């Protein structure tokens, strides 16, 4: 059994897409740990604000299968992969951590470097797993968050159940 963390983001019908995504993740992986949902301005382009959160769950599936399931859920929500890297998204699911696996391939990097680059990834991850040690940096998520420079760029939102 491996504990996995993924980030979820949406700025196109975010309430609907995130609620639906959480249902699909539950169907695929079982019980979920779910962080607070945070709203923040789009990063890297002009666009609607994003809603972001982090989800954790246990799985026996190999990392490649987890990634396939995440891509399938994105596709079911109308994700278009041919656009620019920084653009509006119906749903963006990124595998952040797969246990303490450190991996870099053409298609996958673990731990994901966005953990220590973006507040909208680190804050909800530190909320769910403050004592978890980053596999490459050797610091806990709480320590990484306390050292993070731009902490006021997001605010909690209620998306309903």
Residue pairs with C-beta under 8 A, 6 or more apart in sequence:
1 58
1 59
1 60
2 58
2 59
2 60
2 98
2 99
2 101
3 56
3 57
3 58
3 97
3 99
4 29
4 56
4 57
4 58
4 59
4 66
4 95
4 97
4 98
4 99
5 54
5 55
5 56
5 95
5 96
5 97
5 125
5 128
5 129
6 25
6 54
6 55
6 56
6 70
6 93
6 94
6 95
6 96
7 52
7 53
7 54
7 92
7 93
7 94
7 96
7 112
7 114
7 120
7 121
7 124
7 125
8 18
8 21
8 22
8 52
8 53
8 54
8 55
8 91
8 92
8 93
9 50
9 51
9 52
9 89
9 91
9 92
9 94
9 120
10 17
10 18
10 21
10 50
10 51
10 89
10 90
10 91
10 92
11 42
11 47
11 48
11 49
11 50
11 51
11 88
11 89
12 48
12 78
12 88
12 89
12 90
13 90
14 50
14 51
14 159
15 51
15 159
15 160
17 77
17 90
17 91
18 37
18 51
18 53
18 91
18 159
19 159
19 160
19 161
20 77
21 73
21 77
21 91
21 93
22 32
22 34
22 55
24 73
24 76
25 32
25 55
25 57
25 73
26 32
28 69
28 73
29 57
29 58
29 59
29 69
30 57
30 58
31 57
31 58
32 55
32 56
32 57
33 55
33 56
33 57
33 128
34 53
34 55
35 53
35 54
35 55
35 124
35 125
35 127
35 128
36 53
36 124
36 127
36 156
37 51
37 52
37 53
37 156
37 157
37 158
37 159
38 51
38 52
38 53
38 120
38 123
38 124
38 154
38 155
38 156
38 157
39 49
39 50
39 51
39 52
39 154
39 155
39 156
39 157
40 49
40 50
40 52
40 119
40 120
40 153
40 154
40 155
41 49
41 50
41 153
42 48
42 49
42 50
42 86
42 88
43 50
43 86
43 118
43 120
44 85
44 86
45 84
45 86
45 87
47 87
47 88
48 88
50 89
50 120
51 157
51 159
52 120
52 121
52 124
52 154
53 124
54 96
54 121
54 124
54 125
54 127
54 128
56 128
56 129
59 66
61 69
63 95
63 98
63 101
63 103
63 108
63 110
66 95
66 98
67 95
67 107
67 108
70 93
70 94
70 95
71 93
73 91
73 93
74 90
74 91
74 92
74 93
77 90
77 91
78 90
78 91
79 89
79 90
79 91
79 92
80 90
94 112
94 114
94 121
95 108
95 110
95 112
96 110
96 111
96 112
96 114
96 115
96 121
96 125
97 110
97 111
97 112
97 115
97 132
97 135
98 110
100 135
101 110
101 135
102 110
102 111
102 135
102 136
103 109
103 110
104 110
110 135
111 134
111 135
111 136
112 121
114 121
115 121
115 122
115 125
115 134
115 141
115 144
116 122
116 134
116 137
116 144
116 148
119 148
119 150
119 151
119 153
119 154
120 153
120 154
122 141
122 144
122 145
122 148
123 145
123 148
123 151
123 154
125 132
125 141
126 141
126 142
126 144
126 145
129 141
130 140
130 141
130 142
130 145
131 140
131 141
131 142
132 140
132 141
133 139
133 140
134 140
134 141
134 144
137 144
139 147
145 151
